[in-house]
Each structure stands twice: as structure tokens, then as C-alpha cells.
Amino acid sequence: QLEESGGGSVQAGGSLRLSCAISPLPVTRNSVGWFRQVPGKEREGVGFVALNGSTTYVDSVKGRFTISKDVAKNVLYLQMNSLENEDTAMYYCGARHCSLLRCDFWGQGTQVTVSS
């Protein structure tokens, strides 16, 4: 089970932090990631953390978004800074066998809306 939270509305240039509570898969032993989707478009990988701990981001968010994990709480985070209108989307967390294309398991999503 993956449950996202932290979405909302924010002005361009602002920040949000999304959280994803994951159970029962331990974040220390599975790749995890964040994705986003806007209506009419395919789900897009935002970034993921591989099993070796390396993190990969899509070019459009590099330098603005950061993925982190709280191992004790088994929670995944997405810190989003310098938000742009184009970041408006439904954001999903994923777990196990993650890449920028997919993961095995998904949450239900949390909406992020960025306005000028």
C-alpha cells in the first residue's frame, strides 16, 4: 500500500513537500520513485531512487526537486522548490522495480496545482 499526501495549490516560485507512506515494502530494500500525470498525457517519471541509493531525475526537475527517504518511518518524500505552472499534475509515488518509466506498485495520487 502506498499513500501520498501533501499536495495542494501553490503560487509559481513556491514550494511543496509530498509524502508517501509505504507498507509493507521496506524502502531500504526496494527502488522507489515519483511520477506525475496531467489529463490527456501519459504518466511521466519525475525521479527514482535505485537499490544502490543513486537518484535519477527527469531533466525538467533537476535542481528543483529532491527525493529523500525516512527509513525509520518507511516514508518517501518529494521536495519541490521553484515550482512552475508546468509542474501542475497528479503526483504518484511508486515502489519496486522502479525506473523513470514505471514501478510495480502505485499510490492513488495527490494533486499539485501551481498558479501564476
N, C-alpha and C positions, 0 to 999 in steps of 0.2 A: 504494500500500500504506500502511495506517495501522495502527500497533501501539501499543496502550495498555499502560501499566504503572503500578504504584504503588498499586493497590487493596489492601484488607486489612480487618482488623477494628479498630475503634477505639471507645472509650467516648464517650458523649454529651458534648459540650463540647470534644472533641479536634479535631485537625487531620490532614489528609492532603493530599498533593500528587500529583495524577495527571499522567502524561506521555504524550504521543502523538508518536511518531516518524513523520513523513510523508515519503513518497517516491512518485513524483518531483515531485509538485506543489509548487512553492515557496510557502511560507506568505505571502510578501510579495505574491504576485500572485493569491491565492485567498482567498475567505472561508473561515473555519474555525470550528468550534463544538464544543460538548459537549452530549451528550444522556444521558438515563438512562431505564431501564425496569425496572419491577417485574413479576413474573409476573401475568398476567391483566389488565394495563393497557397502554395504548398508550405508545410511546416519547414522552418529554417533552423538549422543548428546555430546557437549563439556561442556555445563553448562547452567543452567537456574536460573532465579530469580522468586521465588514464590510470590503469592499475599501478604504473610506476610513479604516479604522482605528478606527471607532467600535465600542463594545462594548455589547451589549444582553443583559440578564439577565432571566430569569423572576422574578416578584415574590418567590417563596418563598426565593430565594437571595441577593437583593440585600443588600449589606452584609456578607455572609458568604463568598461565593465570588468569586474573581478569575481571569479568563482572561488569560494572557500568552503571548508567543511568544519563542523564541530563534531569531532569524533565521539566525545563523551555523550552528546545528545543524539548522535546519528542524524544530523541535520545538515542540509546543503544550503548554501546562500548564494545569491547573486546580487552584488553591489553594483548599482547602476548610477553613474555620475554623468554630468553634462548631457542630460537626456535631450533628444531631438524628436521632432514631430514624427520622424520616420521610425522611431522606436515603439510607437503605438502598436500594440498587438496583444494577443493572449499568450501568456508565457507558461510553459510547461517544464517541469523537471522530469528527468528520466534516469533510469538505473539499469545496469548490467549490459555488458557488450555495447557500450556507447561509442559513437563516433559523431562527427558533425552531421551525419545523415540520419541516425536513428539510435534508439536504445530498445531493449527488450520490453521494458515496463515504463508506463507514463502515469503522471498525475492528471487531475481534472482541469488544471489550468487556473491562472489568476490574471485578470485584465489589467493592463497598464495603458493609460491614456495620457499622452503628452500634448499639451496645447501651447500655442504661441501667446 
